[in-house]
Amino acid sequence: MGSIVNPNHTTKLVQKTIYTRNIRGQHASGLNGTKWKRQLWSNSFIQRPPERPLARQTPRLWFALGTAACLAIGVPLLRTTSENAIEETRTQAALQPSVPSELTKRIDAISDVFGQGSTKGLSFLKSSAPIQTISTSISSWTWPTLPTPDIPWPASFSVAELQERFSVLLLELGRGPGSLYDTIVNSPPDLDVNPECEWDAEVRVGDDLCISERAFLGERKRRMRASFAKLMGVPENDVDERDLPIVAIAGSGGGYRAMLNTLGSLTAAKSTGVLDCVSYTAGVSGSCWALGILYSGVAGSTIPSDAAAHAKDRIATSYVDIETLDALITPPTNKYLLTGLLRKAVGEAGAVSLVDLYGTLLSYRLYVPSDLTRLDPRHLSLHFFRRHIDDGSLPLPIFSAIQNVHPTQEQANALKALEEARSRSVDSDRSNLLQREQESLARSIRWLWYEFTPYEIGCDEIGAWIPSWGLGRRYMYGKNIERKPETSFTILAGIFGSAFCASLKHYFREVEPALRVLPLQLYNWLADIITENEHDLGLIHPVLPDQFPNFLKGLAGQLRDGSPPDITEQEYLSFMDAGAELNIPYYPFLRRNVDCIIALDASADSQDLWFSRAEELAAKRGLRTWPKGATWPTRVFSGDTGGQKSEQAPEYEASTPESANLKLAQTQEAALAKQADKEDSTEARALPTDSSEPDARPQSLSSCEVWIGSSTSAEEMSARLDELDEAALLQRDGIGVVYIPLIPNVRRVPGFDPLSISTWRREVSTEESQKLLDVAEGNFEDSREKIVRLLRAVWMRKRMDRQRREWEERLVHVRRQLGGHLQ
């Protein structure tokens, strides 16, 4: 049974909305958030929301209802405006032909807004509707009567309470005077918050660092000098800024688990003195959320421990809790959270996606301070993060996303045909020709890695960059053709964590570690099935990536060689979670001459996968100083077992840019040849049976491992720090990689497995969060000795290289002087 909403209730909702807007004026005049809320809920039109304990007693209930409410605009389930109401209105128009077209417009608006016309789903946010139209439509909605026999609803729950909030939200998104939509869309932006509205953006073409980042590095080195001397235990006068290692911290993906691991590790890095010697931080997915909390200042400071405490407090409640819906209808948080969504929707090229809704909900938990008096819209400005960076007081953060350059069916078929032709060819010249054709085609089918910093957003592989405040504008021939406010960090947070936009192939890879508890034969059977269909599954995205106007339009012929040929003609660029390509953000550091990368891995994937993928990317760039794969482990033993030797290397090592290009494309497109070989046997595949096959599934990494590369050493030589004496260490001129996986730390938290916190958790209790933070801090503290040893070696090597160059320059100068005197 269902119940039709009382039309009188809709009138009361309109009155409540008007009252809300009047209260806004009082809020602007000085009422704080708590007093405003108390006054609002005491009004006769408004029923106080349910007590919070109810939400916490029934998290699944609130998840179901919250998801339904927040996605109602975008899914058919709740796009259920009564057809009878529309038909009745049409009948009125037919009986009163003399009535002007206003009634007809109202009919069309109702149809358009709620799914009967050409404007459907999330397009409601783009074309909205007047309050009266929304009110009439809401009054005809059918809501369920509770309780139902198959769902354990709490006795005190009322659908009317959810209905009331949802109705107010839709009214605020209407075009009525004073509505939130009207305030955000039709009012001029505040130039104190969005000064970029008076600036023009241009595309910078090139592969060098921007001027602002180079200036930052100079300021950072000046600040680092004293800290580095203290870390090394030497007088400050012994340290020359030119010799300081460029150190980066890279946080992996993994949802809230990765976010807490990164924050806990940064807390330990600060307390051990390492963070003050770091030039860059970078994140994927959940680690991007962590960096957003730290650099936005939403925690009240930019101290990692304060950011960790903020995260622990805020994620104890799910982002689909009823509290989030209250925030979306209650000032000042409603404007703070919904501004980004509405501005993205109403632009000339506006398009709102489920990723944007997700980011908006998530941002209420992560980027709203517990004390609303500290709410500042600049917390959601990536460009404004630079206030803590320009003076070198913090490392430069790099956020990551990827663009998937999809192959067409013709390209996929062509790759398959080339592979088959190569396998049949007996002529070496023809085989080489086919290989070159295959490489050329494979380069157009890949992921493109985009960097988001407080200075710029762009892609190194394309060689094009725009100011961080310029994303979301339309461009032509390298210049923006409109001015608009910066894209809100609520939208970016959704992109950075949009793992659900991955293909079905990547979904399997994410859950693969959990499947390893199955019998080996069953696991292998499932893996074979996935492999056989890998190409098709790689093309299916259940949720589409987020879209923005293409800032590369009109730049044909100006981008780097190897850029996708049609990328300058596309209307949109689509971005998603970078973890689908590389779950530890090594890639942004490859062009920055970084000396040492501290990798914080909280991912659930096979760890050796990220080592191999990073090596392929380094080889693709022609970087010879990355540690070679001959000593990458598929397994590392914990410290209490004696630090045994690493196991055998992966099968493939990419040693040249050409071979890496092919390997990278083959990895991303997932073995078309293997699929072709196996597809004939798919139909005949039987269920797995017992087998004596040994269990070769990779084990989880543990402990802290350090490798350092060399451009001159033979590849078969070990790159592990523990296997190098000081003399050998000083001879290595490559990048050092410190790998710290998220493993149990018995010393800090006995009996706790941090991987028990799933990537997909929507809330984490304060007790679980504290344990995870403690484990992350403990693991980093236990790694301090190895980190210091590596940094000392890099510093001494750079100092000796500088002193040798200076001596050679002086020698040349002396010879020139002597030569002049002799003449």
C-alpha positions in Angstrom: 0.0 0.0 0.0 1.1 3.5 -0.6 -0.1 6.9 0.6 -0.6 10.0 -1.4 1.1 13.1 0.1 -1.4 15.6 1.5 -1.4 18.7 -0.7 -1.6 20.8 2.4 1.7 19.4 3.5 3.3 20.7 0.3 1.9 24.2 1.1 3.5 23.9 4.5 6.8 22.9 2.8 6.7 26.0 0.7 6.0 28.1 3.8 8.9 26.4 5.6 11.2 27.1 2.7 10.2 30.8 2.7 10.7 30.8 6.5 14.1 29.2 6.0 15.2 32.0 3.6 14.1 34.6 6.1 16.2 32.9 8.8 19.2 32.9 6.4 19.1 36.7 6.6 19.3 36.5 10.4 22.1 34.0 10.1 24.0 36.4 7.9 23.5 39.1 10.5 25.3 37.1 13.2 23.3 34.0 14.3 25.7 31.1 14.6 24.9 27.7 13.1 23.7 26.1 16.3 21.4 29.0 17.3 20.1 29.2 13.7 19.3 25.5 13.7 17.6 25.6 17.1 15.4 28.6 15.9 14.6 26.8 12.6 13.5 23.6 14.2 11.4 25.4 16.8 9.2 26.9 14.1 5.6 25.6 13.9 6.0 24.4 10.4 8.9 22.2 11.1 9.3 18.9 12.8 12.6 18.2 14.6 14.6 15.6 12.9 15.0 12.2 14.4 17.6 11.7 17.1 21.0 10.6 15.9 21.0 7.2 17.8 18.3 6.0 15.5 20.5 6.4 12.5 23.4 4.6 14.2 21.1 1.7 15.2 20.1 1.0 11.7 23.0 1.8 9.3 21.6 -0.4 6.5 18.3 1.3 6.7 19.8 4.7 6.4 22.1 3.5 3.6 19.2 2.3 1.6 17.0 5.3 2.2 19.9 7.8 1.9 21.0 6.2 -1.4 17.5 6.3 -2.7 17.0 9.9 -1.7 20.2 11.2 -3.1 20.0 9.3 -6.3 16.3 9.8 -6.8 16.9 12.5 -9.4 19.1 10.2 -11.3 17.4 6.8 -11.3 14.0 5.7 -12.5 13.1 4.2 -9.0 12.0 7.6 -7.6 11.4 9.5 -10.7 7.8 8.6 -10.1 5.9 11.7 -10.6 2.2 10.8 -10.9 1.2 10.6 -14.5 -2.3 11.3 -13.2 -1.2 14.8 -12.0 0.2 15.7 -15.3 -2.8 14.4 -17.2 -5.1 16.3 -14.9 -3.2 19.5 -15.6 -3.4 18.8 -19.4 -7.2 18.4 -19.0 -7.3 21.7 -17.3 -5.5 23.3 -20.2 -7.9 21.6 -22.7 -11.0 22.9 -20.8 -9.6 26.5 -20.7 -8.2 27.2 -24.2 -8.3 30.9 -23.5 -5.7 30.6 -20.7 -2.3 31.8 -21.9 0.6 29.5 -22.5 1.7 29.8 -18.9 -0.2 26.6 -18.0 1.2 24.8 -20.9 4.7 25.8 -19.8 3.9 24.5 -16.4 2.9 21.1 -17.9 6.0 20.9 -19.9 8.1 21.8 -17.0 6.6 19.1 -14.8 7.1 16.6 -17.6 10.7 17.7 -18.2 11.8 17.9 -14.6 10.4 14.6 -13.5 11.1 12.4 -16.5 8.2 12.7 -19.0 10.0 15.1 -21.4 13.4 15.4 -23.0 15.1 16.6 -19.8 15.5 13.6 -17.4 17.5 12.4 -14.5 20.3 14.6 -13.2 19.5 17.2 -15.9 17.0 18.5 -13.4 20.0 20.3 -11.8 20.7 22.0 -15.1 17.2 23.2 -16.0 15.5 23.1 -12.6 11.9 24.4 -12.3 9.8 27.0 -10.4 8.8 26.3 -6.8 5.1 25.9 -7.7 5.9 23.3 -10.3 8.0 21.3 -7.9 5.4 21.6 -5.1 2.6 20.3 -7.4 4.7 17.4 -8.5 5.9 16.5 -5.0 2.3 16.5 -3.8 1.5 13.7 -6.2 4.3 11.4 -5.3 3.5 8.0 -3.8 5.5 7.0 -0.8 5.5 3.6 0.9 3.6 2.9 4.1 5.7 1.4 6.8 6.4 -1.0 8.3 6.6 -3.6 5.6 6.6 -7.3 6.5 10.0 -8.1 5.0 12.1 -5.1 6.3 12.9 -4.7 10.0 12.1 -1.0 10.3 12.6 0.7 13.6 9.3 1.4 15.3 9.9 5.2 15.6 10.8 5.6 12.0 8.6 7.8 9.8 8.8 8.0 6.0 7.3 11.5 6.4 10.5 12.7 8.0 12.6 11.5 5.0 9.9 12.8 2.6 10.0 16.2 4.3 13.8 16.6 4.0 13.8 15.4 0.4 11.0 17.8 -0.6 12.8 20.7 1.0 16.0 19.7 -0.9 14.1 19.7 -4.3 12.5 23.1 -3.4 15.9 24.6 -2.7 17.1 23.3 -6.1 14.1 25.1 -7.7 14.3 28.4 -9.5 12.1 30.3 -7.1 13.4 33.7 -5.8 15.6 33.2 -2.8 16.1 29.5 -3.4 19.5 28.0 -3.0 19.6 27.5 -6.8 18.8 31.2 -7.3 21.4 32.3 -4.8 24.2 30.2 -6.3 23.4 30.4 -10.0 21.9 33.8 -10.4 24.0 35.8 -7.9 27.4 37.1 -8.9 30.3 35.1 -7.3 32.0 36.5 -4.3 35.4 37.7 -5.6 37.0 37.3 -2.2 36.2 33.6 -2.5 36.5 33.3 -6.3 39.0 35.9 -7.5 39.7 33.7 -10.5 36.4 34.9 -12.0 38.3 38.0 -13.2 41.2 36.0 -14.7 41.6 34.4 -18.1 43.2 30.9 -18.3 45.5 29.7 -21.1 46.8 26.2 -21.9 50.5 25.9 -21.3 52.1 23.5 -23.7 55.4 21.8 -22.7 56.9 19.1 -20.4 58.8 21.3 -18.0 57.6 22.3 -14.5 55.6 25.6 -14.2 57.3 28.7 -12.8 55.3 28.5 -9.6 56.4 25.0 -8.8 60.0 25.9 -9.5 59.7 28.8 -7.2 58.2 26.6 -4.6 61.1 24.2 -4.7 63.5 27.0 -4.0 61.5 28.1 -0.9 61.1 24.5 0.3 64.9 23.8 0.1 65.6 26.9 2.2 63.2 25.7 4.8 64.5 22.1 4.7 68.1 22.9 5.3 68.0 23.1 9.1 65.5 20.2 9.3 67.7 17.9 7.2 70.8 18.8 9.2 69.0 17.8 12.4 67.8 14.5 10.8 71.3 13.7 9.7 72.8 14.8 13.0 75.3 17.3 11.5 75.8 21.1 11.8 73.6 23.2 9.6 76.7 24.7 8.0 77.6 21.3 6.6 74.5 21.2 4.5 74.4 22.9 1.1 70.9 23.4 -0.3 72.1 22.2 -3.7 72.8 18.8 -2.2 69.5 18.2 -0.5 67.7 15.1 -1.8 64.3 15.6 -3.4 62.1 13.3 -1.4 58.4 12.4 -2.1 55.8 10.5 -0.1 53.3 8.5 -2.2 50.0 7.3 -0.7 48.1 4.4 -2.3 44.4 4.0 -2.9 42.2 1.9 -0.7 39.3 4.0 0.5 39.1 5.1 4.1 41.7 2.5 5.0 44.3 4.2 2.7 43.2 7.7 3.9 43.9 6.7 7.5 47.1 4.9 6.6 48.4 8.1 4.9 47.4 10.4 7.7 48.9 8.1 10.3 52.1 7.8 8.3 52.3 11.6 7.8 51.8 12.0 11.6 54.8 9.7 12.2 56.8 11.4 9.4 56.2 14.7 11.2 57.2 13.4 14.6 60.3 11.7 13.3 61.5 14.8 11.4 61.2 13.1 8.0 58.2 15.2 6.8 60.2 18.4 7.1 62.6 17.0 4.6 60.0 16.0 2.0 59.3 18.1 -1.1 56.3 16.3 -2.6 53.3 14.3 -1.4 51.1 12.5 -3.8 48.0 10.4 -3.5 45.6 8.0 -5.3 42.0 7.6 -4.3 41.7 7.5 -0.5 45.1 9.1 -0.1 43.9 12.1 -2.1 41.1 12.5 0.5 43.8 12.5 3.2 45.8 15.2 1.4 42.6 17.2 0.9 41.9 17.2 4.7 45.5 18.2 5.5 46.0 21.0 2.9 42.5 22.5 3.0 42.8 23.5 6.6 39.4 22.1 7.4 40.9 20.4 10.5 41.8 23.8 11.9 45.5 23.5 11.1 47.9 21.7 8.6 49.4 19.5 11.3 49.0 15.8 10.3 47.8 14.7 13.8 45.0 17.3 13.7 44.0 16.1 10.2 44.0 12.5 11.5 41.8 13.5 14.5 39.4 15.3 12.2 39.1 12.2 9.9 38.6 9.8 12.8 35.8 11.9 14.2 34.0 12.6 10.9 34.0 9.1 9.3 32.5 7.5 12.3 29.1 8.2 10.6 28.3 7.1 7.1 28.1 9.7 4.3 24.6 8.3 3.5 23.3 8.9 7.0 20.2 11.1 7.4 22.6 13.7 8.9 24.0 14.3 5.4 20.6 15.0 4.0 20.0 17.5 6.8 23.3 19.2 5.9 22.1 19.5 2.3 19.0 21.4 3.3 20.3 23.4 6.3 22.4 26.6 6.0 25.3 27.2 6.0 26.3 23.7 4.9 23.8 23.4 2.1 25.4 26.2 0.1 28.9 25.1 1.0 28.3 21.6 -0.3 25.9 22.1 -3.3 27.6 25.1 -4.9 30.0 22.9 -6.8 27.3 20.6 -8.0 25.0 23.3 -9.2 27.7 25.4 -10.9 28.9 22.3 -12.8 25.3 21.5 -13.8 24.3 24.9 -15.2 27.3 25.7 -17.4 27.1 25.7 -21.2 28.7 22.3 -21.3 27.4 21.3 -17.9 26.9 17.6 -17.1 26.3 16.2 -13.6 27.1 12.6 -12.9 26.8 10.1 -10.1 30.4 10.8 -9.4 29.5 14.4 -8.6 26.7 13.3 -6.2 29.1 10.9 -4.5 31.7 13.5 -4.1 29.2 15.9 -2.6 28.0 13.4 0.0 31.5 12.3 0.8 32.6 15.9 1.3 30.1 16.4 4.1 32.0 13.9 6.2 35.5 14.8 5.1 35.5 18.6 4.4 33.0 20.1 6.8 34.6 21.1 10.2 32.8 19.9 13.4 32.7 23.5 14.4 30.6 25.2 11.8 31.9 28.7 12.8 35.1 27.6 11.0 33.3 26.8 7.8 35.1 28.5 4.9 34.2 28.0 1.2 37.9 28.4 0.5 38.4 25.0 2.1 37.0 23.6 -1.2 39.4 25.5 -3.4 42.4 23.5 -4.8 44.0 26.7 -5.9 43.7 28.1 -2.3 45.7 25.2 -1.0 48.8 27.0 -2.1 48.6 29.4 0.8 50.4 26.7 2.8 52.8 25.9 0.0 54.1 29.1 -1.6 56.3 29.9 1.3 57.6 26.3 1.4 56.1 25.4 4.7 54.6 22.2 3.4 55.4 19.7 0.6 53.6 20.2 -2.7 50.6 17.9 -2.9 49.8 16.1 -6.2 46.4 14.6 -6.7 45.8 11.9 -9.4 43.2 10.9 -11.9 43.3 9.1 -15.2 41.6 9.3 -18.5 40.8 6.1 -20.3 41.5 6.3 -24.0 39.1 3.6 -25.2 39.9 1.5 -28.2 37.3 1.3 -30.9 36.1 -2.1 -32.0 38.1 -1.7 -35.2 41.2 -1.0 -33.2 40.6 -4.0 -31.0 40.1 -6.2 -34.0 43.2 -4.8 -35.7 45.3 -5.5 -32.6 44.1 -9.1 -32.6 44.7 -9.5 -36.3 48.2 -8.2 -36.0 49.0 -10.5 -33.1 47.7 -13.5 -35.1 49.7 -12.4 -38.2 52.9 -12.1 -36.2 52.4 -15.6 -34.6 52.1 -17.1 -38.1 54.9 -15.1 -39.8 58.1 -16.9 -40.6 59.7 -13.9 -42.2 61.7 -11.9 -39.6 61.4 -8.7 -41.6 57.7 -9.0 -41.9 57.4 -9.9 -38.2 59.3 -6.8 -37.3 57.1 -4.7 -39.5 54.0 -6.2 -37.9 55.4 -5.5 -34.5 56.0 -1.8 -35.3 52.4 -1.5 -36.6 51.2 -3.2 -33.4 53.2 -0.8 -31.2 51.9 2.2 -33.1 48.3 1.0 -32.7 48.8 0.0 -29.0 50.0 3.5 -28.1 46.6 5.0 -29.0 44.9 2.6 -26.5 45.9 3.4 -23.0 45.3 5.3 -19.8 46.5 8.9 -19.6 47.6 10.1 -16.1 46.5 13.6 -15.0 48.1 15.6 -12.2 46.1 18.0 -10.1 48.2 20.4 -8.0 47.4 23.8 -6.4 49.2 25.3 -9.4 48.3 23.3 -12.5 46.2 20.5 -13.9 47.4 18.5 -16.8 48.9 15.4 -18.4 52.6 14.8 -18.9 52.1 12.4 -21.8 50.1 15.0 -23.7 52.2 18.0 -22.5 49.4 20.4 -21.8 48.5 22.2 -18.6 45.9 24.7 -17.3 45.7 26.7 -14.0 44.1 24.7 -11.2 41.3 27.2 -11.1 40.6 26.8 -14.9 39.2 23.3 -14.9 35.5 23.3 -16.0 35.8 26.2 -18.4 35.4 25.8 -22.1 38.5 26.4 -24.2 39.4 26.9 -27.9 42.8 27.2 -29.4 44.5 27.2 -26.0 42.4 30.0 -24.4 39.3 30.0 -22.3 36.1 31.3 -23.9 34.3 31.9 -20.6 35.1 32.9 -17.1 33.6 30.9 -14.2 34.4 29.9 -10.7 36.9 27.2 -9.9 35.6 23.6 -9.8 34.8 22.7 -6.2 36.9 20.2 -4.3 33.6 18.3 -3.6 33.6 17.4 -7.3 37.3 16.6 -7.4 37.0 14.3 -4.3 34.4 12.3 -6.1 36.7 11.9 -9.1 39.7 10.9 -7.0 37.8 8.2 -5.3 35.6 7.0 -8.1 36.8 3.4 -8.1 33.3 2.3 -9.0 33.9 3.9 -12.4 36.4 1.2 -13.2 35.7 -1.5 -15.7 34.4 -4.9 -14.7 38.0 -6.2 -15.2 39.2 -3.8 -12.5 36.4 -4.8 -10.2 37.6 -8.3 -10.3 41.2 -7.2 -9.6 40.0 -5.3 -6.5 38.1 -8.3 -5.1 40.7 -10.8 -6.2 42.6 -10.9 -2.8 39.4 -11.8 -1.1 38.8 -14.6 -3.5 42.1 -16.2 -2.6 40.4 -17.8 0.4 38.7 -20.1 -2.0 40.1 -23.5 -2.9 42.9 -23.1 -5.3 41.2 -25.0 -8.1 38.0 -22.8 -7.8 40.1 -19.7 -7.7 42.1 -20.7 -10.8 38.9 -21.6 -12.6 37.4 -18.1 -11.9 40.6 -16.4 -12.9 40.7 -18.3 -16.2 37.1 -17.3 -17.0 38.0 -13.6 -16.3 41.1 -13.9 -18.5 39.2 -15.4 -21.4 36.7 -12.4 -21.3 39.2 -9.8 -20.2 39.1 -7.6 -23.2 35.3 -7.3 -23.2 35.2 -6.7 -19.4 37.8 -4.0 -19.8 35.5 -2.0 -22.0 32.5 -2.1 -19.7 32.2 0.7 -17.2 29.0 0.2 -15.0 29.3 3.9 -14.0 30.7 6.4 -16.5 33.7 8.5 -15.5 33.1 12.2 -14.7 33.2 14.7 -17.6 34.6 18.2 -18.1 34.9 20.5 -21.1 38.0 19.6 -23.1 40.7 22.2 -22.6 42.6 20.6 -25.5 40.2 21.6 -28.2 41.8 23.3 -31.2 45.4 22.3 -30.2 45.9 19.7 -33.0 49.6 19.5 -33.9 50.7 21.3 -30.7 50.7 18.4 -28.2 53.5 15.8 -27.5 54.2 13.1 -30.0 52.1 10.0 -29.2 49.1 11.9 -28.0 45.8 10.3 -29.0 45.1 11.7 -32.5 41.5 12.7 -31.9 41.8 14.1 -28.4 41.8 17.7 -29.6 38.4 17.2 -31.3 36.5 15.7 -28.3 34.0 17.8 -26.5 34.7 16.4 -23.1 37.5 14.8 -21.1 36.5 12.0 -18.7 38.4 11.4 -15.4 38.2 8.7 -12.9 40.1 7.1 -10.0 43.8 6.6 -10.9 44.0 3.4 -9.0 42.6 1.5 -12.0 46.0 2.1 -13.7 48.5 2.4 -10.8 47.5 2.3 -7.2 50.6 3.9 -5.9 51.3 7.3 -7.6 54.9 6.8 -8.7 54.2 8.3 -12.1 54.1 12.0 -11.2 57.6 11.8 -9.7 59.2 10.4 -12.8 59.4 13.8 -14.5 60.5 15.7 -11.3 64.0 14.3 -10.8 63.0 12.8 -7.4 65.8 11.1 -5.5 63.7 9.1 -3.0 60.1 7.9 -3.0 58.5 6.7 0.3 55.6 4.5 -0.9 52.7 3.9 1.6 50.7 1.0 0.4 47.3 0.2 1.8 45.9 -1.4 -1.3 44.4 -4.8 -1.4 45.9 -5.7 -4.7 48.9 -7.9 -5.6 51.8 -5.7 -4.5 54.3 -6.9 -7.1 51.8 -5.6 -9.7 52.6 -2.0 -8.8 56.4 -2.5 -8.8 56.2 -4.0 -12.3 53.8 -1.3 -13.6 56.0 1.5 -12.3 59.1 0.0 -13.9 57.3 -0.2 -17.2 56.3 3.5 -17.0 59.9 4.5 -16.0 61.3 2.5 -19.0 58.7 4.2 -21.2 60.1 7.6 -20.3 63.6 6.3 -20.9 64.5 6.6 -17.2 67.5 4.4 -16.5 67.8 5.2 -12.8 64.6 3.4 -11.6 65.5 0.2 -9.6 65.4 -2.7 -12.0 62.9 -5.5 -11.7 65.5 -8.2 -11.2 65.2 -7.7 -7.4 61.5 -6.8 -7.1 60.0 -9.3 -4.7 56.7 -11.0 -5.0 57.1 -11.7 -1.3 59.0 -9.9 1.5 59.4 -11.4 4.9 58.7 -9.6 8.2 61.6 -8.4 10.3 61.1 -11.1 12.9 62.0 -13.8 10.4 65.4 -12.4 9.6 64.7 -10.5 6.5 65.2 -13.3 4.1 66.1 -12.8 0.5 63.6 -11.7 -2.1 62.1 -14.2 -4.5 62.4 -14.5 -8.2 61.6 -11.5 -10.4 58.6 -11.1 -12.6 58.8 -12.6 -16.0 59.0 -9.4 -17.9 61.5 -6.5 -17.6 61.0 -3.4 -19.8 64.4 -2.0 -20.5 63.7 0.3 -23.4 61.1 3.0 -24.1 60.0 1.0 -27.2 59.5 -2.3 -25.4 57.8 -0.5 -22.5 55.3 1.2 -24.7 54.2 -2.2 -26.2 54.2 -3.9 -22.8 52.2 -1.1 -21.1 49.6 -1.2 -23.9 49.5 -5.0 -23.7 49.0 -4.9 -19.9 46.1 -2.4 -20.2 44.4 -4.2 -23.0 44.9 -7.5 -21.1 46.3 -10.1 -23.5 44.1 -10.2 -26.5 46.1 -13.1 -27.9 45.5 -15.2 -24.7 41.8 -14.5 -25.0 41.9 -15.7 -28.7 43.7 -18.9 -27.8 41.3 -19.8 -25.0 38.0 -18.7 -26.4 37.5 -22.0 -28.3 37.6 -23.9 -25.0 35.3 -21.6 -23.0 32.1 -23.5 -23.8 33.6 -26.8 -22.8 35.1 -25.7 -19.5 34.1 -28.0 -16.7 33.9 -27.3 -13.0 37.2 -27.5 -11.2 38.2 -30.7 -9.5 40.9 -31.7 -7.0 44.4 -31.2 -8.2 47.9 -31.6 -6.9 48.9 -28.3 -8.4 50.9 -26.3 -5.8 49.4 -23.0 -4.5 51.5 -20.3 -6.2 49.3 -17.4 -5.3 51.4 -14.5 -4.1 51.7 -13.7 -0.4 51.2 -10.3 1.2 54.3 -8.1 1.6 55.4 -7.2 5.0 58.1 -5.1 6.8 59.9 -2.1 5.2 61.9 -2.7 2.0 64.3 -0.2 0.3 65.7 -0.3 -3.2 68.0 2.1 -5.0 68.5 2.2 -8.7 71.6 2.8 -10.8 72.2 3.8 -14.4 75.4 1.9 -14.6 75.2 -1.2 -12.5 74.4 -4.5 -14.2 70.7 -5.4 -14.0 71.4 -8.7 -12.2 73.0 -6.9 -9.3 70.8 -6.5 -6.2 69.3 -3.1 -5.6 68.2 -3.9 -2.1 69.5 -1.5 0.5 70.2 -4.3 3.0 72.5 -6.1 0.5 74.7 -3.0 -0.3 77.6 -1.8 1.8 78.3 1.9 2.1 80.8 2.0 -0.7 78.4 0.3 -3.1 75.6 2.5 -1.9 77.5 5.7 -2.7 78.1 4.4 -6.3 74.4 4.1 -7.1 73.0 7.2 -8.8 69.4 6.0 -9.1 66.1 6.6 -7.4 65.6 5.2 -4.0 62.2 3.5 -3.2 61.1 3.0 0.4 58.2 0.6 0.5 56.0 0.5 3.6 53.0 -1.7 3.3 50.1 -1.6 5.7 50.7 -4.7 7.8 49.8 -5.6 11.4 52.1 -4.0 14.0 52.1 -6.2 17.0 54.2 -3.7 19.0 51.6 -0.9 18.7 48.3 -2.7 18.3 48.4 -6.4 19.1 45.9 -8.7 17.4 44.7 -6.1 14.9 44.8 -6.7 11.1 44.4 -3.3 9.3 43.3 -5.0 6.1 40.1 -6.0 7.9 38.9 -2.5 7.1 37.5 -2.9 3.7 38.1 -0.5 0.8 34.4 -0.1 0.4 33.5 0.9 4.0 31.2 3.9 4.3 32.0 4.5 7.9 34.7 3.4 10.3 34.3 3.5 14.1 36.5 5.7 16.1 38.1 2.7 17.8 38.9 1.1 14.4 40.2 4.4 13.1 42.5 4.9 16.1 43.9 1.4 15.7 44.6 1.9 12.0 46.2 5.2 12.7 48.4 3.7 15.4 49.5 0.8 13.1 50.4 3.3 10.3 52.4 5.4 12.8 54.1 2.4 14.1 55.1 1.0 10.7 56.5 4.4 9.6 58.4 4.8 12.9 59.9 1.3 12.5 61.1 2.4 9.0 62.9 5.5 10.1 66.3 4.0 10.4 66.3 2.7 6.8 64.9 6.0 5.5 67.6 8.0 7.2 70.3 5.6 5.9 69.0 6.0 2.3 68.8 9.8 2.6 72.3 10.1 4.0 73.7 8.1 1.1 71.8 10.2 -1.5 72.9 13.4 0.2 76.6 12.3 0.4 76.6 11.2 -3.2 75.0 14.4 -4.5 77.6 16.4 -2.4 80.5 14.5 -3.8 79.2 14.9 -7.4 78.8 18.7 -6.8 82.3 19.0 -5.3 83.8 17.0 -8.2 82.0 19.3 -10.7 83.2 22.4 -8.9 86.8 21.0 -8.8 86.6 20.3 -12.5 85.3 23.7 -13.3 88.0 25.4 -11.2 90.6 23.2 -13.0 89.3 24.4 -16.4 89.4 28.0 -15.2 93.0 27.7 -13.9 94.1 26.1 -17.2 92.5 29.0 -19.1 94.3 31.5 -16.9 97.6 29.8 -17.2 97.2 29.5 -21.0 96.5 33.2 -21.2 99.7 34.1 -19.2 101.8 31.7 -21.3 100.7 33.5 -24.5 
